[in-house]
Amino acid sequence: MRTTADILQHYESIRSDQESFYRDLHEHPELSHQEERTADGVSKRLSAWGFTVHTGIGGTGVVGVLQNGEGSTVLLRADMDALPIREATGADYASTVEAVASDGTSTPVMHACGHDVHVACLLGAARLLAEHRDAWQGTVIALFQPAEETGDGARGMLTDGLAAQIPNPDVALAQHVLPGRSGTVGTRMGPVLSSADSVRITVYGRGGHGSMPQNTVDPVVLAALIVVRLQTIVSREVAPTDPAVLTVGSIRAGAKSNIIPDDAVLELNLRTYTEATRTQMLAAIERTVRGECIASGSPKEPEIEIYDSFPLTENDESVTARVADAFSAHFGDHAGELDLQTASEDFSDVPRALGIPYTYWGSSLPQARGWAGRGIERVRR
């Protein structure tokens, strides 16, 4: 029987087609839950290569199953959605797509997070495995997930019966392109991506004219005090050995310079690497907010809403060791250990729900034209 290295020797035979498909994906990005064109292209290719294909899982999700005798069942996952960003890279295949966002507004769309690369890579692997079945045994599950950017795509596929439509995997694998030394790949044992929670806080005051502040309870001052107090949660309540990030990204209150409003809204983002720290920080946020409201004489209890939550991505040690060994054998000194990432995503929802181990790795692409960090404009909505 041949080996993985033997399969990869045939990559040049599919490279042109893979690059062409990647460019097409990049030129035609689709927002979360709108990945219909992408899903159609993926499903047609998987079917042509002999995969049993299931479509429409969780909306636009696609799963292809290729059974090839006895052996392990491996789930490989790629995400498909793009972002509401205007592209200005100058590439000859740059996106000019405009789409209607979930709030009904028109927005430019770009594959600014590399999901077009993920789809193209997984399709390339699927094709090579399908065309060289004499080199391996087992079952491959190619899962193409919608709506990673909104954090609900994996859960949507699970809720829509993903587990009933595939053989039970032994392991799940996924990747993400990341900034780094060109052409490198790496993973790490244990936590690799943080969990994330967004928190919306509404605090209440008693509005009035700015010339008579003594008759008001000022929610703007209250919000400012909360922001300052929140900064001490990480610095004074979380152990220095336990990484955590708390960011206040938005404060909204009032519309006139001389009017004290009735309320203020703060939006925070929290990143942690253990469930214990996450629980501790969420409790500290609530305690801080309620305490400042009492101290300020707020006439109404604050409202605290947790939304857009992403799970912790924590790699299994034994699976990661095998993947790292394979990377070292094939990539040599271009393989290494991935730094702990403060980004978050929802891949781990799938293996966690299926009760299987998983590994997530990062790879860095050549940046010959120096596009990294340039040429994009996030659309603020």
TIDRENBA-278518 format. One record per residue (C-alpha): residue number from 1; x, y, z. Coordinates in nm, 4 decimals, padded with zeros to 6 digits. Example, Ala and Ser with C-alpha at 12.3 -4.5 7.8 and 13.67 -1.06 7.14 Angstrom:
> num / east / north / up
> 1 / 01.2300 / -00.4500 / 00.7800 .
> 2 / 01.3670 / -00.1060 / 00.7140 .
This chain:
> num / east / north / up
> 1 / 00.0000 / 00.0000 / 00.0000 .
> 2 / 00.1205 / 00.3486 / -00.0809 .
> 3 / 00.1558 / 00.6290 / 00.1735 .
> 4 / 00.0374 / 00.9848 / 00.2265 .
> 5 / 00.3590 / 01.1110 / 00.0703 .
> 6 / 00.2756 / 00.9118 / -00.2415 .
> 7 / -00.0659 / 01.0775 / -00.2603 .
> 8 / 00.0801 / 01.4258 / -00.2238 .
> 9 / 00.3172 / 01.3632 / -00.5134 .
> 10 / 00.0110 / 01.3889 / -00.7368 .
> 11 / -00.0816 / 01.7367 / -00.6172 .
> 12 / 00.0543 / 01.9114 / -00.9260 .
> 13 / -00.2020 / 01.7262 / -01.1367 .
> 14 / -00.4879 / 01.9061 / -00.9571 .
> 15 / -00.3177 / 02.2332 / -00.8716 .
> 16 / -00.4438 / 02.4364 / -01.1665 .
> 17 / -00.8051 / 02.3333 / -01.1095 .
> 18 / -00.7774 / 02.3964 / -00.7353 .
> 19 / -00.6319 / 02.7430 / -00.7857 .
> 20 / -00.9013 / 02.8266 / -01.0396 .
> 21 / -01.1734 / 02.7222 / -00.7953 .
> 22 / -01.0097 / 02.9216 / -00.5154 .
> 23 / -01.0027 / 03.2359 / -00.7308 .
> 24 / -01.3675 / 03.1848 / -00.8198 .
> 25 / -01.4571 / 03.1499 / -00.4512 .
> 26 / -01.2642 / 03.4633 / -00.3647 .
> 27 / -01.4332 / 03.6583 / -00.6417 .
> 28 / -01.7810 / 03.5420 / -00.5341 .
> 29 / -01.7916 / 03.5533 / -00.1509 .
> 30 / -02.1147 / 03.4989 / 00.0404 .
> 31 / -02.2206 / 03.6147 / 00.3855 .
> 32 / -02.3092 / 03.3808 / 00.6725 .
> 33 / -02.6220 / 03.1725 / 00.6033 .
> 34 / -02.6124 / 03.2816 / 00.2372 .
> 35 / -02.3460 / 03.0387 / 00.1062 .
> 36 / -02.5679 / 02.8889 / -00.1654 .
> 37 / -02.3350 / 02.9324 / -00.4636 .
> 38 / -02.0380 / 02.8040 / -00.2652 .
> 39 / -02.2326 / 02.5032 / -00.1361 .
> 40 / -02.3498 / 02.4191 / -00.4876 .
> 41 / -01.9952 / 02.4216 / -00.6240 .
> 42 / -01.8711 / 02.2087 / -00.3348 .
> 43 / -02.1480 / 01.9480 / -00.3606 .
> 44 / -02.1084 / 01.9067 / -00.7369 .
> 45 / -01.7367 / 01.8419 / -00.7040 .
> 46 / -01.7757 / 01.5958 / -00.4183 .
> 47 / -02.0421 / 01.4050 / -00.6120 .
> 48 / -01.8192 / 01.3881 / -00.9191 .
> 49 / -01.5410 / 01.2340 / -00.7105 .
> 50 / -01.7626 / 00.9584 / -00.5708 .
> 51 / -01.8595 / 01.1018 / -00.2321 .
> 52 / -02.2058 / 01.0421 / -00.0905 .
> 53 / -02.3250 / 01.4001 / -00.0505 .
> 54 / -02.5780 / 01.5541 / 00.1896 .
> 55 / -02.6774 / 01.9167 / 00.1345 .
> 56 / -02.8852 / 02.1789 / 00.3117 .
> 57 / -02.7714 / 02.0781 / 00.6605 .
> 58 / -02.8180 / 02.3746 / 00.8896 .
> 59 / -02.9194 / 02.5839 / 00.5912 .
> 60 / -02.6346 / 02.5652 / 00.3409 .
> 61 / -02.4061 / 02.3073 / 00.5031 .
> 62 / -02.2620 / 02.0283 / 00.2885 .
> 63 / -02.1200 / 01.6928 / 00.3963 .
> 64 / -01.9494 / 01.4399 / 00.1711 .
> 65 / -01.8759 / 01.0844 / 00.2871 .
> 66 / -01.6195 / 00.8631 / 00.1118 .
> 67 / -01.5995 / 00.5065 / 00.2419 .
> 68 / -01.2921 / 00.3070 / 00.1473 .
> 69 / -01.2874 / -00.0172 / 00.3429 .
> 70 / -01.1990 / -00.0844 / 00.7051 .
> 71 / -01.0162 / 00.1776 / 00.9064 .
> 72 / -01.0581 / 00.5007 / 01.0984 .
> 73 / -01.3305 / 00.7524 / 01.0206 .
> 74 / -01.1896 / 01.1042 / 00.9987 .
> 75 / -01.3963 / 01.4229 / 00.9782 .
> 76 / -01.2315 / 01.7162 / 00.7998 .
> 77 / -01.4025 / 02.0537 / 00.8318 .
> 78 / -01.3875 / 02.3805 / 00.6364 .
> 79 / -01.5947 / 02.6951 / 00.6874 .
> 80 / -01.7487 / 02.8723 / 00.3867 .
> 81 / -01.8740 / 03.2198 / 00.4807 .
> 82 / -01.7226 / 03.5613 / 00.4097 .
> 83 / -01.7324 / 03.9002 / 00.5829 .
> 84 / -01.9040 / 04.2389 / 00.5306 .
> 85 / -01.5820 / 04.4038 / 00.4163 .
> 86 / -01.4929 / 04.6053 / 00.1065 .
> 87 / -01.1957 / 04.4586 / -00.0788 .
> 88 / -00.9245 / 04.6914 / -00.2053 .
> 89 / -00.6375 / 04.4499 / -00.2714 .
> 90 / -00.6203 / 04.5216 / -00.6431 .
> 91 / -00.6132 / 04.1502 / -00.7217 .
> 92 / -00.7457 / 04.0587 / -01.0644 .
> 93 / -00.9920 / 03.8281 / -00.8882 .
> 94 / -01.0906 / 04.0750 / -00.6140 .
> 95 / -01.4482 / 04.0696 / -00.4921 .
> 96 / -01.6919 / 04.3353 / -00.6096 .
> 97 / -01.9893 / 04.1560 / -00.4551 .
> 98 / -02.2635 / 04.3490 / -00.2760 .
> 99 / -02.5114 / 04.1571 / -00.0607 .
> 100 / -02.8034 / 04.2220 / 00.1692 .
> 101 / -02.7040 / 04.1695 / 00.5312 .
> 102 / -02.9266 / 04.0223 / 00.8008 .
> 103 / -03.0360 / 04.3714 / 00.9065 .
> 104 / -03.1580 / 04.4499 / 00.5548 .
> 105 / -02.8759 / 04.6864 / 00.4607 .
> 106 / -02.6563 / 04.6505 / 00.1533 .
> 107 / -02.2920 / 04.5687 / 00.2190 .
> 108 / -01.9805 / 04.4765 / 00.0212 .
> 109 / -01.8524 / 04.1247 / 00.0864 .
> 110 / -01.4999 / 03.9817 / 00.0931 .
> 111 / -01.3271 / 03.6581 / 00.1870 .
> 112 / -01.1055 / 03.8501 / 00.4291 .
> 113 / -01.0720 / 03.5659 / 00.6808 .
> 114 / -00.9453 / 03.2972 / 00.4448 .
> 115 / -01.2458 / 03.0676 / 00.4338 .
> 116 / -01.2073 / 03.0481 / 00.0556 .
> 117 / -00.8638 / 02.8984 / 00.1208 .
> 118 / -01.0107 / 02.6508 / 00.3686 .
> 119 / -01.2730 / 02.5328 / 00.1186 .
> 120 / -01.0194 / 02.5002 / -00.1624 .
> 121 / -00.7778 / 02.3082 / 00.0614 .
> 122 / -01.0394 / 02.0607 / 00.1804 .
> 123 / -01.1654 / 02.0049 / -00.1727 .
> 124 / -00.8086 / 01.9439 / -00.2859 .
> 125 / -00.7599 / 01.6849 / -00.0119 .
> 126 / -01.0952 / 01.5245 / -00.0942 .
> 127 / -01.0049 / 01.4913 / -00.4608 .
> 128 / -00.6608 / 01.3442 / -00.3958 .
> 129 / -00.8034 / 01.0906 / -00.1514 .
> 130 / -01.0811 / 00.9968 / -00.3937 .
> 131 / -00.8419 / 00.9517 / -00.6856 .
> 132 / -00.5861 / 00.7471 / -00.4898 .
> 133 / -00.7893 / 00.5093 / -00.2778 .
> 134 / -00.5238 / 00.2398 / -00.3035 .
> 135 / -00.3063 / 00.4500 / -00.0696 .
> 136 / -00.5384 / 00.4501 / 00.2317 .
> 137 / -00.8252 / 00.2725 / 00.4052 .
> 138 / -01.1121 / 00.3995 / 00.6158 .
> 139 / -01.3754 / 00.6699 / 00.5781 .
> 140 / -01.3358 / 01.0404 / 00.5086 .
> 141 / -01.6072 / 01.2900 / 00.6011 .
> 142 / -01.5638 / 01.6288 / 00.4325 .
> 143 / -01.7765 / 01.8823 / 00.6199 .
> 144 / -01.8315 / 02.2297 / 00.4739 .
> 145 / -01.9844 / 02.4516 / 00.7393 .
> 146 / -02.1816 / 02.7732 / 00.6955 .
> 147 / -02.1910 / 03.0719 / 00.9282 .
> 148 / -01.8706 / 03.0380 / 01.1266 .
> 149 / -01.8425 / 03.4153 / 01.1486 .
> 150 / -02.1751 / 03.4426 / 01.3304 .
> 151 / -02.0884 / 03.1557 / 01.5636 .
> 152 / -02.4011 / 02.9505 / 01.4973 .
> 153 / -02.3150 / 02.7488 / 01.1866 .
> 154 / -02.1803 / 02.4396 / 01.3620 .
> 155 / -02.4691 / 02.4328 / 01.6085 .
> 156 / -02.7109 / 02.4763 / 01.3194 .
> 157 / -02.5756 / 02.1683 / 01.1426 .
> 158 / -02.5917 / 01.9652 / 01.4632 .
> 159 / -02.9475 / 02.0757 / 01.5365 .
> 160 / -03.0445 / 01.9872 / 01.1801 .
> 161 / -02.9421 / 01.6241 / 01.2268 .
> 162 / -02.5785 / 01.6133 / 01.1172 .
> 163 / -02.4983 / 01.3152 / 01.3397 .
> 164 / -02.7690 / 01.1020 / 01.1768 .
> 165 / -02.6346 / 01.1676 / 00.8265 .
> 166 / -02.2725 / 01.0622 / 00.8769 .
> 167 / -02.0847 / 00.7641 / 01.0207 .
> 168 / -01.9637 / 00.8337 / 01.3737 .
> 169 / -01.6144 / 00.9825 / 01.3335 .
> 170 / -01.3150 / 00.8735 / 01.5364 .
> 171 / -01.1517 / 01.2155 / 01.5139 .
> 172 / -01.2157 / 01.5645 / 01.3743 .
> 173 / -00.9580 / 01.7936 / 01.2134 .
> 174 / -00.9722 / 02.1578 / 01.1029 .
> 175 / -00.7394 / 02.4404 / 01.0073 .
> 176 / -00.7254 / 02.8173 / 00.9699 .
> 177 / -00.4884 / 03.0349 / 00.7715 .
> 178 / -00.3071 / 03.2769 / 01.0025 .
> 179 / -00.0501 / 03.5553 / 00.9837 .
> 180 / 00.2982 / 03.4115 / 01.0202 .
> 181 / 00.6131 / 03.3043 / 00.8419 .
> 182 / 00.5207 / 03.2231 / 00.4858 .
> 183 / 00.4631 / 02.8564 / 00.4072 .
> 184 / 00.4607 / 02.7318 / 00.7666 .
> 185 / 00.2178 / 02.5095 / 00.9534 .
> 186 / 00.1761 / 02.4444 / 01.3230 .
> 187 / -00.0463 / 02.3217 / 01.6020 .
> 188 / -00.0305 / 02.2950 / 01.9798 .
> 189 / -00.1628 / 02.0723 / 02.2562 .
> 190 / -00.4355 / 02.1987 / 02.4860 .
> 191 / -00.6043 / 02.5365 / 02.4384 .
> 192 / -00.5346 / 02.6878 / 02.0971 .
> 193 / -00.8223 / 02.9339 / 02.0433 .
> 194 / -00.9980 / 03.1252 / 02.3188 .
> 195 / -01.3623 / 03.1057 / 02.4063 .
> 196 / -01.5464 / 03.4321 / 02.3427 .
> 197 / -01.8550 / 03.6000 / 02.4814 .
> 198 / -02.0069 / 03.9335 / 02.3936 .
> 199 / -02.1963 / 04.1103 / 02.6704 .
> 200 / -02.4526 / 04.3865 / 02.6217 .
> 201 / -02.5187 / 04.5969 / 02.9327 .
> 202 / -02.7956 / 04.8545 / 02.9627 .
> 203 / -02.7804 / 05.0831 / 03.2655 .
> 204 / -03.0559 / 05.3230 / 03.3631 .
> 205 / -03.0528 / 05.6741 / 03.4998 .
> 206 / -03.2989 / 05.9596 / 03.5204 .
> 207 / -03.2656 / 06.2011 / 03.2333 .
> 208 / -03.2960 / 06.5760 / 03.2359 .
> 209 / -03.1439 / 06.9023 / 03.1234 .
> 210 / -02.7683 / 06.9355 / 03.1493 .
> 211 / -02.8085 / 07.2661 / 03.3325 .
> 212 / -02.9801 / 07.0880 / 03.6230 .
> 213 / -02.7758 / 06.7711 / 03.6859 .
> 214 / -02.8837 / 06.7671 / 04.0506 .
> 215 / -03.2265 / 06.6496 / 03.9347 .
> 216 / -03.0901 / 06.3567 / 03.7348 .
> 217 / -02.9086 / 06.0272 / 03.7692 .
> 218 / -02.6510 / 06.0459 / 03.4912 .
> 219 / -02.6122 / 05.7109 / 03.3072 .
> 220 / -02.3177 / 05.8474 / 03.1063 .
> 221 / -02.1115 / 05.8963 / 03.4209 .
> 222 / -02.2341 / 05.5590 / 03.5463 .
> 223 / -02.1211 / 05.3915 / 03.2227 .
> 224 / -01.7813 / 05.5614 / 03.2472 .
> 225 / -01.7344 / 05.4375 / 03.6034 .
> 226 / -01.8233 / 05.0840 / 03.4942 .
> 227 / -01.5669 / 05.0959 / 03.2118 .
> 228 / -01.2922 / 05.1989 / 03.4532 .
> 229 / -01.3887 / 04.9360 / 03.7104 .
> 230 / -01.4012 / 04.6600 / 03.4491 .
> 231 / -01.0322 / 04.7152 / 03.3732 .
> 232 / -00.9373 / 04.5774 / 03.7139 .
> 233 / -01.1054 / 04.2396 / 03.6645 .
> 234 / -00.8229 / 04.0951 / 03.4549 .
> 235 / -00.5438 / 04.2855 / 03.6313 .
> 236 / -00.6582 / 04.2188 / 03.9892 .
> 237 / -00.8895 / 03.9169 / 03.9930 .
> 238 / -00.7479 / 03.6768 / 03.7324 .
> 239 / -00.4175 / 03.4996 / 03.7961 .
> 240 / -00.1290 / 03.6359 / 03.5841 .
> 241 / -00.0677 / 03.2826 / 03.4561 .
> 242 / -00.4212 / 03.2579 / 03.3154 .
> 243 / -00.4560 / 03.4639 / 02.9947 .
> 244 / -00.7769 / 03.6634 / 02.9572 .
> 245 / -00.8936 / 03.9687 / 02.7636 .
> 246 / -01.1822 / 04.2042 / 02.8398 .
> 247 / -01.2552 / 04.4773 / 02.5846 .
> 248 / -01.5216 / 04.7474 / 02.5977 .
> 249 / -01.5909 / 04.8021 / 02.2297 .
> 250 / -01.8953 / 05.0272 / 02.2347 .
> 251 / -02.0706 / 05.2863 / 02.4517 .
> 252 / -02.3933 / 05.4488 / 02.3369 .
> 253 / -02.5828 / 05.7165 / 02.5287 .
> 254 / -02.7806 / 06.0249 / 02.4398 .
> 255 / -02.7957 / 06.2396 / 02.1272 .
> 256 / -02.7599 / 06.6013 / 02.2475 .
> 257 / -02.4760 / 06.7815 / 02.4203 .
> 258 / -02.7009 / 06.9470 / 02.6788 .
> 259 / -02.9382 / 06.6613 / 02.7592 .
> 260 / -02.8649 / 06.3869 / 03.0122 .
> 261 / -03.0207 / 06.0661 / 02.8736 .
> 262 / -03.2274 / 05.8045 / 03.0516 .
> 263 / -02.9964 / 05.5123 / 02.9749 .
> 264 / -02.6617 / 05.4005 / 02.8359 .
> 265 / -02.5577 / 05.0812 / 02.6588 .
> 266 / -02.2142 / 04.9204 / 02.6819 .
> 267 / -02.0966 / 04.6253 / 02.4731 .
> 268 / -01.8040 / 04.4134 / 02.5877 .
> 269 / -01.6083 / 04.1203 / 02.4539 .
> 270 / -01.4512 / 03.8565 / 02.6764 .
> 271 / -01.1813 / 03.6020 / 02.5789 .
> 272 / -01.0729 / 03.3202 / 02.8105 .
> 273 / -00.8951 / 02.9829 / 02.7953 .
> 274 / -01.0660 / 02.7896 / 03.0739 .
> 275 / -01.4305 / 02.7499 / 03.1667 .
> 276 / -01.3442 / 02.8400 / 03.5265 .
> 277 / -01.1970 / 03.1757 / 03.4219 .
> 278 / -01.4904 / 03.2433 / 03.1909 .
> 279 / -01.7375 / 03.1795 / 03.4739 .
> 280 / -01.5304 / 03.3901 / 03.7141 .
> 281 / -01.5115 / 03.6872 / 03.4759 .
> 282 / -01.8783 / 03.6823 / 03.3781 .
> 283 / -01.9694 / 03.6837 / 03.7476 .
> 284 / -01.7251 / 03.9687 / 03.8119 .
> 285 / -01.8728 / 04.1728 / 03.5267 .
> 286 / -02.2232 / 04.1332 / 03.6679 .
> 287 / -02.1067 / 04.2146 / 04.0220 .
> 288 / -01.9247 / 04.5261 / 03.9025 .
> 289 / -02.2177 / 04.6537 / 03.6977 .
> 290 / -02.4739 / 04.5987 / 03.9715 .
> 291 / -02.2470 / 04.7518 / 04.2345 .
> 292 / -02.1865 / 05.0695 / 04.0351 .
> 293 / -02.5584 / 05.1001 / 03.9622 .
> 294 / -02.6367 / 05.0840 / 04.3343 .
> 295 / -02.3620 / 05.3350 / 04.4152 .
> 296 / -02.4949 / 05.5762 / 04.1514 .
> 297 / -02.8552 / 05.5536 / 04.2675 .
> 298 / -02.9790 / 05.3972 / 03.9468 .
> 299 / -03.3607 / 05.3813 / 03.9571 .
> 300 / -03.3804 / 05.0498 / 03.7717 .
> 301 / -03.1910 / 04.7198 / 03.7663 .
> 302 / -02.9388 / 04.6921 / 03.4805 .
> 303 / -02.9966 / 04.4504 / 03.1945 .
> 304 / -02.7080 / 04.2137 / 03.1157 .
> 305 / -02.7253 / 03.9980 / 02.8020 .
> 306 / -02.4635 / 03.7455 / 02.6880 .
> 307 / -02.4633 / 03.6828 / 02.3117 .
> 308 / -02.2396 / 03.5688 / 02.0232 .
> 309 / -02.0666 / 03.3056 / 02.2364 .
> 310 / -01.7905 / 03.0907 / 02.0862 .
> 311 / -01.6556 / 02.7756 / 02.2541 .
> 312 / -01.3004 / 02.7128 / 02.3676 .
> 313 / -01.0909 / 02.5241 / 02.1110 .
> 314 / -00.8773 / 02.2815 / 02.3122 .
> 315 / -00.6746 / 02.0280 / 02.1157 .
> 316 / -00.6579 / 01.6647 / 02.2230 .
> 317 / -00.3018 / 01.5758 / 02.3207 .
> 318 / -00.2709 / 01.2343 / 02.1552 .
> 319 / -00.4318 / 01.3414 / 01.8275 .
> 320 / -00.2247 / 01.6588 / 01.8203 .
> 321 / 00.0957 / 01.4615 / 01.8752 .
> 322 / 00.0187 / 01.2422 / 01.5722 .
> 323 / -00.0656 / 01.5438 / 01.3567 .
> 324 / 00.2484 / 01.7287 / 01.4689 .
> 325 / 00.4628 / 01.4239 / 01.3851 .
> 326 / 00.3062 / 01.4074 / 01.0382 .
> 327 / 00.3698 / 01.7789 / 00.9842 .
> 328 / 00.7335 / 01.7435 / 01.0883 .
> 329 / 00.7843 / 01.4450 / 00.8600 .
> 330 / 00.6412 / 01.6229 / 00.5569 .
> 331 / 00.7188 / 01.9928 / 00.6120 .
> 332 / 01.0452 / 01.9677 / 00.8046 .
> 333 / 01.1519 / 02.3004 / 00.9549 .
> 334 / 00.8388 / 02.4637 / 00.8108 .
> 335 / 00.6398 / 02.2836 / 01.0830 .
> 336 / 00.6342 / 02.4064 / 01.4409 .
> 337 / 00.4263 / 02.4928 / 01.7442 .
> 338 / 00.1405 / 02.7356 / 01.6980 .
> 339 / 00.1227 / 03.0282 / 01.9381 .
> 340 / -00.1800 / 03.0529 / 02.1645 .
> 341 / -00.4424 / 03.2463 / 01.9667 .
> 342 / -00.6881 / 03.5033 / 02.1037 .
> 343 / -00.9212 / 03.4467 / 01.8088 .
> 344 / -01.2309 / 03.2286 / 01.8517 .
> 345 / -01.4472 / 03.0062 / 01.6346 .
> 346 / -01.7147 / 02.7377 / 01.6563 .
> 347 / -01.5462 / 02.4286 / 01.5057 .
> 348 / -01.5177 / 02.2524 / 01.8425 .
> 349 / -01.8971 / 02.2473 / 01.8795 .
> 350 / -01.9019 / 01.9567 / 01.6321 .
> 351 / -01.6515 / 01.7152 / 01.7922 .
> 352 / -01.7751 / 01.8072 / 02.1389 .
> 353 / -02.1328 / 01.7168 / 02.0424 .
> 354 / -02.0164 / 01.3937 / 01.8764 .
> 355 / -01.7972 / 01.2997 / 02.1729 .
> 356 / -01.4733 / 01.2681 / 01.9742 .
> 357 / -01.1217 / 01.4157 / 02.0062 .
> 358 / -01.0027 / 01.6844 / 01.7689 .
> 359 / -00.7092 / 01.8943 / 01.6588 .
> 360 / -00.7047 / 02.2400 / 01.5039 .
> 361 / -00.3976 / 02.3855 / 01.3335 .
> 362 / -00.2839 / 02.7023 / 01.1627 .
> 363 / -00.1001 / 02.7579 / 00.8373 .
> 364 / 00.0550 / 03.0692 / 00.6846 .
> 365 / 00.0364 / 03.1397 / 00.3137 .
> 366 / 00.2926 / 03.3053 / 00.0864 .
> 367 / 00.2344 / 03.6811 / 00.0728 .
> 368 / 00.4294 / 03.7710 / -00.2375 .
> 369 / 00.2278 / 04.0857 / -00.3039 .
> 370 / 00.2396 / 04.2093 / 00.0535 .
> 371 / -00.1358 / 04.2093 / 00.1040 .
> 372 / -00.1245 / 04.1038 / 00.4676 .
> 373 / -00.3033 / 04.3564 / 00.6844 .
> 374 / -00.3779 / 04.5883 / 00.3922 .
> 375 / -00.6376 / 04.6445 / 00.1261 .
> 376 / -00.9514 / 04.5800 / 00.3281 .
> 377 / -01.2096 / 04.8096 / 00.4755 .
> 378 / -01.4465 / 04.6728 / 00.7351 .
> 379 / -01.7974 / 04.7985 / 00.6865 .
> 380 / -01.9340 / 04.9221 / 01.0175 .
> 381 / -02.2930 / 04.8150 / 01.0739 .
